[in-house]
C-alpha cells in the first residue's frame, strides 16, 4: 500500500503538482486512521497532497486512471492489501473487463484494420448519424458512454503510435462515429430551436468530447501500461507544456495561472528591502559610522535601494503564426497593467496600434474582444516587422524614454519583407533596455523567414518563451 501511494505521488510530480515528502508522510499516517473506502480514501489523498484548487482537475484524472481496477487487474495483491476497489466508473452497460485490460507494461505490435477516411461533415446521412444525433438530443449518459466505447473498440488493439499522436487516434474514432456529419446535422436542425436548446446540445457535444478523450486514454493506459500513463501525465504538466499544445480546458487554467503571475509581480514591490551591501555610498551615514573608529571610514555605508515604478512599453505580434501565444501574453500584459500605472500596450501585424485603453476598466475577455474588433493593427494578414518598426517610430516614438523597458513579443518572422533594422535600432537607443520574447524554439530562429539575429543584436536580452515555466521566470525580469 505504501509503495502505491509513493508511486502515485511521483506521478503527481510528473504532472506538475508539487508534492513534498512531508505531505506524503502525512498522507500515509492519515490512511492508518481511516476506514479504507472509496470516498474517504480519495479525500485523504486530496487533502494531503493538493494545495492549489486549480490542481484538483489533474489530481482527479490521475486518481481515476491510477486506481482504476482495470489498471491493477494484473496486480491482485494491491486490492488484497487495501481491501477495497477504488472505481470511479462502472461497466454496467459494457459488462466486465474482457481480460485484455491487463495493465501490462509490454506493448503489442499487432495491428488492426482501421478507418482512415476524412469525414468532414459533407456526406449523406447514415444510420450512425441518426443514432449520434438522437443521443445528443436525449442526453442519456449511458447511451453516450456506450457509443464512445463502440467507437474506441473500432480501433482494435492500441499501438504505440496511438500514444504518440492522440489527436490522430481521436480523429479515427470520430470518422467511425460519423462525428462531423452528425455535428453538421445538429447545426442545421438547431436553426429552428430555442437558444437554450442550442446551448444544451453544445454542452453535450463538449461532454462527449471529454468522454472520448478520457476513455481513449484509459484504454491506452490499460493496454500499454505504466509508461503510457506517465507519457499522458507529462502532457498534463501545464508548467512545461508548450502554449500551442493546450486543450481548451488547459488554456482556461493557463489564463488563471498567468493572472497569478501578474499578481505576484505586483506584490514584489511591497517586499521589505534589505540594506544595500554595494552601490552608491551614503556619505552622511558613512561619516556617522566612522565615529566608532576615530573618524576613519573603515566600513562605508551605502544608499538604500528602493523599488522603482516599472515603465513598460509592450509591443505584441498578433499574426496567425503566434496568435495562440500572443493571447496568453495579452493576459499577462493585462494582469500587469491593472496593477501598475506606467504601462503602454501595443499590438501589430504589419502596423502598430495602441490598446492601453482597452485594458482599462474592462475584463480581460471584453478587452481582447475589443482589440480584435476595434484596433487597427493589420493591413495584410502576414506579419511585417520592418513596416511595424517604421510606423512605430513615426507615430509613437514619444512613448519611449530612458526610464522605459521595451518588450517585443513575437517570432521575428518577417515573411521576406524589408527588415528596416535601422528603425528598430533607433527605438532601442531611446529606451533603457529592450527585451524580446520569442515563442519559437531556438533551433527555429533564423530559419526560413525568421530574422531573429537581425533584431537580436539591438536587444538587451532575447529569450525563448514557450511555456509557463519560462514565462514565470522571464516575467520577473520585466519588473
C-alpha positions in Angstrom: 0.0 0.0 0.0 2.7 2.5 1.0 4.6 1.8 -2.2 1.5 2.5 -4.3 1.0 5.9 -2.5 4.6 6.8 -3.2 4.2 5.8 -6.9 1.0 7.9 -7.0 2.9 10.9 -5.6 5.6 10.5 -8.2 3.0 10.6 -10.9 1.6 13.8 -9.4 5.0 15.4 -9.6 5.4 14.4 -13.2 2.1 16.1 -14.0 3.4 19.4 -12.4 1.8 19.1 -9.0 4.3 19.8 -6.2 4.1 17.1 -3.5 6.6 17.2 -0.7 8.0 14.3 1.3 6.3 15.5 4.4 2.9 15.6 2.6 3.3 12.0 1.5 4.2 11.1 5.1 1.1 12.9 6.4 -1.0 11.1 3.9 0.4 7.6 4.9 -0.2 8.5 8.5 -3.8 9.6 7.9 -4.6 6.5 5.9 -3.9 4.4 9.0 -6.6 6.4 10.9 -9.5 6.0 8.4 -11.7 3.2 7.1 -10.4 2.3 3.6 -13.5 3.0 1.4 -13.5 5.0 -1.8 -14.7 8.4 -0.7 -12.5 8.5 2.5 -9.5 7.3 0.5 -10.0 10.0 -2.2 -10.5 12.8 0.3 -7.5 11.8 2.4 -5.2 11.8 -0.6 -6.6 15.1 -2.0 -6.4 16.9 1.4 -2.8 15.7 2.0 -1.3 16.4 -1.4 -3.3 19.2 -3.1 -2.6 22.8 -2.0 -4.0 24.7 -5.0 -7.6 24.2 -6.2 -6.5 24.6 -9.8 -4.5 21.3 -9.5 -7.6 19.3 -8.4 -8.6 18.6 -12.0 -5.2 16.9 -12.7 -5.4 15.1 -9.4 -8.8 13.7 -10.3 -7.6 12.5 -13.6 -4.5 10.7 -12.2 -6.6 9.2 -9.4 -9.2 7.9 -11.9 -6.5 6.2 -14.1 -4.1 5.0 -11.4 -6.7 3.5 -9.0 -9.0 2.1 -11.7 -9.4 -1.7 -11.3 -8.5 -2.3 -15.0 -5.1 -0.8 -14.5 -4.4 -3.0 -11.5 -6.1 -6.1 -12.8 -2.8 -7.9 -13.0 -1.8 -6.8 -9.5 -4.4 -8.6 -7.3 -2.3 -8.1 -4.2 -3.0 -4.4 -4.3 -6.7 -4.9 -3.6 -5.9 -7.7 -1.2 -3.8 -5.3 0.9 -6.2 -2.3 0.7 -9.5 -4.4 1.0 -11.4 -2.2 -1.4 -11.7 -1.2 -5.0 -11.4 2.5 -5.9 -13.5 2.5 -9.1 -15.0 5.8 -10.3 -16.8 4.4 -13.4 -18.8 1.3 -13.8 -19.1 -1.1 -16.6 -22.7 -1.9 -16.0 -23.6 -1.3 -19.7 -20.5 -2.6 -21.2 -20.0 -5.7 -19.0 -17.0 -6.7 -17.1 -13.4 -6.2 -18.3 -12.8 -8.7 -21.1 -9.3 -9.6 -19.8 -7.5 -7.5 -22.5 -7.1 -4.7 -19.9 -4.2 -6.2 -18.1 -2.1 -3.2 -17.4 0.9 -5.0 -18.9 4.0 -2.9 -19.5 4.7 -4.7 -22.7 3.4 -3.2 -25.9 1.8 -5.4 -28.5 3.0 -5.0 -32.1 -0.1 -6.4 -33.6 -2.0 -4.1 -35.9 -5.7 -4.0 -36.9 -7.5 -2.5 -39.8 -8.8 1.0 -39.1 -10.9 3.6 -40.7 -8.7 6.2 -42.2 -11.3 8.3 -44.0 -11.5 12.0 -43.8 -15.2 12.6 -43.0 -15.7 16.3 -42.7 -19.5 16.5 -42.3 -20.4 16.9 -46.0 -21.7 13.5 -46.9 -25.2 11.9 -46.9 -26.9 11.0 -43.6 -26.4 7.4 -42.4 -27.8 5.3 -39.6 -24.7 6.2 -37.5 -25.6 9.9 -37.9 -29.2 9.3 -36.9 -28.0 7.5 -33.8 -25.5 10.2 -32.9 -28.0 13.0 -33.3 -30.6 11.2 -31.3 -28.2 10.6 -28.4 -27.2 14.2 -28.3 -30.8 15.3 -28.3 -31.7 12.9 -25.5 -28.5 13.4 -23.5 -28.6 9.9 -22.0 -25.2 9.4 -20.2 -25.3 5.6 -20.6 -26.0 5.8 -24.3 -23.2 8.4 -24.8 -20.9 6.1 -22.9 -21.9 3.0 -25.0 -21.4 4.9 -28.2 -18.0 6.2 -27.3 -16.9 2.7 -26.2 -18.1 1.3 -29.5 -16.1 3.9 -31.4 -12.9 3.1 -29.4 -13.4 -0.6 -29.9 -13.2 0.1 -33.7 -9.6 0.9 -33.2 -8.8 -2.7 -32.3 -5.5 -3.1 -30.4 -3.9 0.1 -29.2 -0.5 0.7 -30.7 2.5 2.8 -29.6 1.8 5.3 -32.4 -1.6 6.0 -30.9 0.1 7.2 -27.8 2.4 9.4 -29.7 -0.3 11.1 -31.8 -3.5 11.0 -29.7 -5.2 13.6 -31.9 -4.9 11.4 -35.0 -6.4 8.4 -33.0 -9.3 10.6 -31.8 -9.9 11.6 -35.5 -10.1 8.0 -36.5 -12.7 7.3 -33.8 -14.7 10.4 -34.9 -14.6 9.1 -38.5 -16.0 5.8 -37.4 -18.8 7.6 -35.4 -19.6 10.0 -38.3 -18.9 12.7 -35.8 -18.5 15.7 -38.2 -21.6 14.7 -40.3 -23.6 14.5 -37.1 -22.5 17.9 -35.9 -23.3 19.3 -39.3 -26.8 17.9 -39.0 -27.3 19.3 -35.5 -26.2 22.7 -36.6 -28.8 22.7 -39.4 -31.6 21.5 -37.1 -30.6 24.0 -34.3 -31.7 26.9 -36.6 -35.3 26.2 -35.6 -34.6 25.6 -31.9 -34.6 27.9 -28.9 -31.3 29.3 -27.7 -31.4 27.2 -24.5 -31.7 24.0 -26.6 -28.7 25.1 -28.8 -26.6 25.7 -25.7 -27.7 22.3 -24.2 -26.6 20.5 -27.4 -23.3 22.3 -27.4 -22.6 21.3 -23.8 -23.4 17.7 -24.5 -21.1 17.7 -27.5 -18.4 19.1 -25.3 -19.1 16.4 -22.6 -18.9 13.7 -25.3 -15.5 15.1 -26.5 -14.2 14.9 -22.9 -15.6 11.4 -22.5 -13.9 10.2 -25.7 -10.5 11.5 -24.6 -10.9 10.0 -21.1 -12.0 6.6 -22.3 -9.3 6.5 -25.0 -6.6 7.4 -22.5 -7.9 4.7 -20.2 -7.8 2.1 -22.9 -4.3 3.2 -23.9 -3.0 3.0 -20.3 -4.6 -0.4 -19.7 -3.1 -1.9 -22.8 0.3 -0.2 -22.9 1.0 0.0 -19.2 2.6 2.4 -16.8 4.8 4.1 -19.4 1.7 5.2 -21.2 0.3 6.6 -18.0 3.5 8.6 -17.4 3.5 9.9 -21.0 -0.1 11.1 -20.8 0.6 12.8 -17.4 3.6 14.6 -18.8 1.3 16.2 -21.3 -0.9 17.4 -18.5 2.0 19.4 -16.9 1.0 23.0 -17.7 4.3 24.3 -16.5 6.3 22.6 -19.3 3.6 22.2 -21.9 4.0 24.5 -24.9 1.3 27.1 -25.3 0.4 25.7 -28.8 -0.4 22.3 -27.4 -3.0 23.3 -24.8 -6.5 22.0 -24.8 -9.5 24.3 -24.2 -9.6 23.3 -20.5 -5.8 23.7 -20.2 -6.0 27.1 -21.9 -8.5 28.3 -19.3 -6.4 27.0 -16.5 -3.3 28.6 -18.0 -5.0 32.0 -18.0 -5.7 31.7 -14.3 -2.0 30.9 -13.6 -0.8 33.8 -15.7 -3.1 36.1 -13.8 -1.4 34.9 -10.6 2.0 35.7 -12.1 0.8 39.3 -12.7 -0.4 39.5 -9.1 2.9 38.1 -7.8 4.9 40.6 -9.8 2.9 43.5 -8.4 3.3 42.3 -4.8 7.1 42.1 -5.3 7.2 45.9 -4.9 5.9 45.7 -1.3 8.7 43.3 -0.2 10.9 44.7 2.6 14.2 45.7 1.1 17.5 44.7 2.7 20.2 47.3 3.3 22.4 47.6 0.3 25.9 46.0 0.5 27.2 47.7 -2.6 26.4 50.6 -4.9 26.4 54.3 -4.2 28.0 55.5 -0.9 25.8 57.3 1.6 28.2 60.0 2.8 26.2 61.1 5.8 25.8 57.6 7.3 29.4 56.7 6.4 30.7 59.7 8.5 28.4 58.8 11.4 29.6 55.2 11.4 33.3 56.4 11.3 32.9 57.9 14.8 33.3 54.4 16.2 36.8 54.1 14.5 38.2 57.5 15.4 36.8 59.2 12.2 38.3 56.7 9.9 35.6 55.4 7.4 36.6 51.7 7.7 33.2 50.5 6.7 31.3 52.7 4.2 27.5 52.8 4.3 25.6 52.5 1.0 22.4 54.2 0.0 19.3 52.0 0.5 17.7 50.7 -2.7 14.1 51.4 -3.3 12.0 49.7 -5.9 11.2 52.0 -8.8 7.9 52.1 -10.6 8.3 50.0 -13.7 7.7 51.7 -17.0 6.9 49.2 -19.7 6.1 49.6 -23.4 4.8 46.3 -24.8 4.6 45.6 -28.5 2.8 42.3 -29.2 2.6 40.4 -32.5 -1.0 39.2 -33.3 -0.3 37.5 -36.6 -1.6 34.0 -37.2 1.7 32.2 -36.5 1.8 33.4 -32.9 -1.9 34.1 -32.2 -2.3 31.5 -29.5 0.9 32.6 -27.7 0.0 36.2 -28.1 -3.3 35.8 -26.4 -1.6 34.4 -23.3 0.8 37.3 -23.4 -2.0 39.7 -23.6 -3.4 38.1 -20.5 -0.1 38.8 -18.7 0.1 42.3 -20.1 -3.5 42.9 -18.8 -2.5 41.5 -15.4 0.5 43.8 -15.2 -1.3 46.8 -16.5 -4.2 46.5 -14.0 -1.6 46.6 -11.2 0.9 49.2 -12.5 0.3 52.7 -13.8 3.2 53.2 -16.3 2.4 50.5 -18.9 1.7 51.3 -22.5 0.5 48.3 -24.7 0.6 48.0 -28.5 -0.3 45.2 -30.9 0.7 44.7 -34.5 0.7 42.5 -37.6 2.1 45.0 -40.1 1.3 48.3 -38.3 1.1 49.1 -34.6 -1.9 50.3 -32.7 -2.2 51.2 -29.0 -4.5 49.0 -26.9 -3.8 50.5 -23.5 -7.3 52.0 -23.2 -9.0 48.6 -24.0 -7.4 47.1 -20.8 -8.6 49.9 -18.5 -11.9 49.2 -16.7 -12.6 46.1 -18.7 -12.5 42.4 -18.0 -9.8 40.5 -20.0 -12.4 38.7 -22.3 -14.1 42.0 -23.2 -10.7 43.8 -23.7 -9.4 41.1 -26.1 -12.7 41.1 -28.0 -12.5 44.9 -28.4 -8.8 44.6 -29.5 -9.8 42.3 -32.4 -12.9 44.2 -33.3 -11.7 47.8 -32.9 -7.9 48.0 -33.0 -6.3 48.8 -36.4 -3.2 46.7 -36.4 -3.3 44.9 -39.7 -3.5 45.9 -43.4 -2.5 42.4 -44.6 -2.8 39.0 -42.8 1.0 38.4 -42.6 3.4 39.9 -40.1 5.8 42.7 -41.3 8.1 43.6 -38.5 10.1 46.1 -40.6 7.0 48.1 -41.5 5.8 47.9 -37.9 9.0 49.4 -36.5 9.0 52.1 -39.2 5.4 53.1 -38.3 6.1 53.0 -34.6 9.0 55.4 -34.9 6.8 57.8 -36.9 3.7 57.6 -34.6 4.7 56.6 -31.1 8.3 57.5 -30.6 7.3 59.9 -27.8 6.3 57.0 -25.5 10.0 55.8 -25.5 12.4 57.2 -22.9 15.4 56.2 -20.9 13.2 55.0 -18.0 11.2 52.6 -20.1 11.7 48.9 -20.9 10.6 48.0 -24.4 9.2 44.4 -24.6 8.8 42.8 -28.0 6.6 39.7 -28.2 6.8 37.7 -31.5 8.6 35.2 -33.6 10.5 37.7 -35.8 9.1 36.0 -39.0 9.2 38.9 -41.4 7.8 37.0 -44.4 10.8 38.0 -46.5 9.9 41.7 -46.3 12.4 44.6 -45.8 13.6 44.4 -42.2 14.1 48.2 -41.5 16.6 47.2 -38.8 17.7 50.9 -38.6 14.3 51.9 -37.2 14.4 49.2 -34.6 17.9 50.3 -33.6 16.5 53.8 -33.2 13.8 52.5 -30.9 16.4 50.6 -28.9 18.5 53.7 -28.4 15.6 55.6 -26.9 14.8 53.2 -24.1 16.6 51.8 -21.0 16.6 48.2 -22.3 14.9 46.0 -24.9 13.6 42.5 -24.1 12.4 40.2 -26.9 10.3 37.2 -26.0 10.2 34.6 -28.8 7.6 31.7 -28.6 9.5 29.5 -31.1 12.3 27.0 -30.1 15.8 28.4 -30.6 16.6 25.9 -33.2 14.0 27.5 -35.5 15.4 31.0 -35.1 16.9 32.4 -38.3 15.4 29.6 -40.4 13.2 30.3 -43.4 11.7 33.8 -42.9 12.8 34.2 -39.3 15.3 37.1 -38.9 15.8 36.9 -35.1 19.5 37.7 -35.2 18.9 40.8 -37.3 16.9 42.4 -34.5 18.5 40.5 -31.7 21.8 42.4 -31.8 19.9 45.6 -30.8 18.2 43.9 -27.8 19.4 43.8 -24.2 18.1 40.3 -23.9 16.4 37.7 -26.2 14.6 34.8 -24.6 12.8 31.7 -25.7 9.4 31.7 -24.1 7.2 28.7 -24.9 5.7 27.6 -21.6 4.6 28.7 -18.2 8.0 27.9 -16.5 9.8 30.1 -19.0 7.1 32.8 -18.8 7.2 32.9 -15.0 11.0 33.2 -14.9 11.1 35.9 -17.6 8.2 37.9 -16.2 10.3 38.7 -13.1 13.0 40.2 -15.2 10.5 42.7 -16.7 9.9 44.3 -13.3 
